[in-house]
């Protein structure tokens, strides 16, 4: 698990049908910047908890992802 801050929303022209309804954000951790699927309704500036790799992939059998926002943290 990782903690990060949402720095922006990923916008796109087209995306695969399996990604319909998914929102993606840029998340800054102290060491890297990730694109993560939002599973909890986060917004820009929120501090969030991320899962990556196999843990993220297991959250959805239909949506391929390697990073997912699973919680919004309180300050």
C-alpha positions as CSV (number, residue, x, y, z in Angstrom):
1,X,0.0,0.0,0.0
2,X,1.1,3.6,-0.7
3,X,-0.1,7.0,0.4
4,X,-0.2,9.8,-2.1
5,X,-2.0,13.1,-3.0
6,X,-4.1,13.5,-6.1
7,X,-2.5,16.1,-8.4
8,X,-4.8,16.0,-11.3
9,X,-7.3,14.1,-13.4
10,X,-6.3,12.0,-16.4
11,X,-8.3,13.1,-19.5
12,X,-8.6,11.0,-22.6
13,X,-10.1,11.1,-26.0
14,X,-11.1,7.4,-26.2
15,X,-10.7,4.5,-23.9
16,X,-11.3,0.7,-24.1
17,X,-14.9,-0.4,-23.4
18,X,-13.8,-2.3,-20.3
19,X,-12.8,1.0,-18.8
20,X,-16.2,2.7,-19.2
21,X,-17.3,4.4,-16.0
22,X,-13.8,4.5,-14.5
23,X,-12.1,7.7,-13.5
24,X,-8.3,8.0,-13.4
25,X,-6.2,10.4,-11.4
26,X,-2.5,11.3,-11.3
27,X,-1.3,10.5,-7.8
28,X,2.0,11.8,-6.3
29,X,3.7,9.8,-3.7
30,X,7.0,11.0,-2.3
31,X,8.9,8.8,-4.8
32,X,6.8,8.5,-7.9
33,X,3.8,9.7,-9.9
34,X,1.2,7.1,-10.7
35,X,-2.0,6.9,-12.7
36,X,-4.6,5.2,-10.5
37,X,-8.2,4.1,-11.0
38,X,-10.5,5.9,-8.5
39,X,-12.8,3.4,-6.7
40,X,-14.0,5.7,-3.9
41,X,-14.9,9.1,-5.4
42,X,-11.8,11.0,-4.6
43,X,-11.1,14.5,-5.9
44,X,-8.0,16.7,-6.7
45,X,-6.0,17.5,-3.6
46,X,-7.2,14.5,-1.5
47,X,-4.7,12.4,0.3
48,X,-5.4,8.8,-0.7
49,X,-4.4,5.2,0.0
50,X,-3.3,3.2,-3.0
51,X,-2.9,-0.5,-3.8
52,X,-0.7,-1.5,-6.7
53,X,0.3,-4.6,-8.6
54,X,-1.6,-7.8,-8.0
55,X,-3.6,-6.3,-5.2
56,X,-5.1,-3.7,-7.5
57,X,-5.7,-6.2,-10.3
58,X,-7.7,-8.4,-7.9
59,X,-10.1,-5.6,-7.2
60,X,-11.8,-6.0,-10.6
61,X,-11.9,-9.0,-12.9
62,X,-13.2,-6.9,-15.8
63,X,-11.0,-3.8,-15.5
64,X,-7.3,-4.2,-16.0
65,X,-5.4,-1.9,-13.6
66,X,-2.1,-1.9,-11.7
67,X,-2.9,1.0,-9.3
68,X,-6.2,1.8,-7.5
69,X,-7.3,4.4,-5.0
70,X,-9.1,2.5,-2.2
71,X,-9.5,5.1,0.5
72,X,-9.5,8.8,1.1
73,X,-7.5,9.7,4.2
74,X,-8.4,12.3,6.8
75,X,-5.9,15.1,7.5
